[in-house]
Every structure is written in C-alpha cells, then in structure tokens.
Amino acid sequence: VQLQASGGGLVQPGGSLRLSCVASGRTNNINNIGWYRQAPGKQRELVADIYSGGSTNYADSVKGRFTISRDNAKNTVYLQMNDLRPEDTAVYYCCADDYTTDYDYWGQGTQVTVSS
C-alpha cells in the first residue's frame, strides 16, 4: 500500500485547507485511515480517522473545525480544515491500517503552516 498526501500550504489564521490522501496498491484490507500531525518538538498525534463504514473520530482540539471524509471509489481520504489556528501548524501524515496484519502504512507528510 502506498499513500500520497497533498494539499498542505501556508494559510492565515481563520483560513481553510483541504488535505487529500490517495491510497494505491493492495487497499482491499485497509479498514481505517487516519490523519496525524507532528509539530516541531512534539509527539505525533492523531487528528482524525475514519473507518470504511464511515464512523469517525476527532481529537478534541479540532472538533467542530475539521472534517474527515472518504471517497472509496477513488481510494481517497480528505481532511477539510476550517478556522485554522497557529497551533495547527505541523506536518500532517496519513496512515492506513491493514486489519489483516495490523500493519500501519504511512504517507510522506504534507506541511501545514498557519501564520499571519
């Protein structure tokens, strides 16, 4: 499984970005895909994830501002980020879990910078 993340960039506080994560390869065993982020000097943390059935989880810090969704036909997971804050600045990674092996596949990361 290969994951290609895109959509990061520089945005002012209060702005929006949409991240995309495209999965390719043997994706049939992928059940859960999540977005994680890692800011300088901090541990990587879960931002949001979504299961193949559509159920979602969000970090408390992004609830009401971020929305995760998936297009199974396109093997793509999106993270719509609204009302961005400087503390959202981080490298964002997508991660796919293979439920048959419990192995996690990681994308290359995309930088999100929120600054005026």
HELIX and SHEET records of a PDB file:
HELIX    1   1 ASP A   60  VAL A   62  5                                   3    
HELIX    2   2 ASN A   72  LYS A   74  5                                   3    
HELIX    3   3 PRO A   86  ASP A   88  5                                   3    
SHEET    1   A 4 GLN A   2  SER A   6  0                                        
SHEET    2   A 4 LEU A  17  SER A  24 -1                                        
SHEET    3   A 4 THR A  76  MET A  81 -1                                        
SHEET    4   A 4 PHE A  66  ASP A  71 -1                                        
SHEET    1   B 6 GLY A   9  VAL A  11  0                                        
SHEET    2   B 6 THR A 110  VAL A 114  1                                        
SHEET    3   B 6 ALA A  90  ASP A  98 -1                                        
SHEET    4   B 6 ILE A  30  GLN A  38 -1                                        
SHEET    5   B 6 GLU A  45  TYR A  51 -1                                        
SHEET    6   B 6 THR A  56  TYR A  58 -1                                        
SHEET    1   C 4 GLY A   9  VAL A  11  0                                        
SHEET    2   C 4 THR A 110  VAL A 114  1                                        
SHEET    3   C 4 ALA A  90  ASP A  98 -1                                        
SHEET    4   C 4 TYR A 103  TRP A 106 -1                                        
END                                                                             
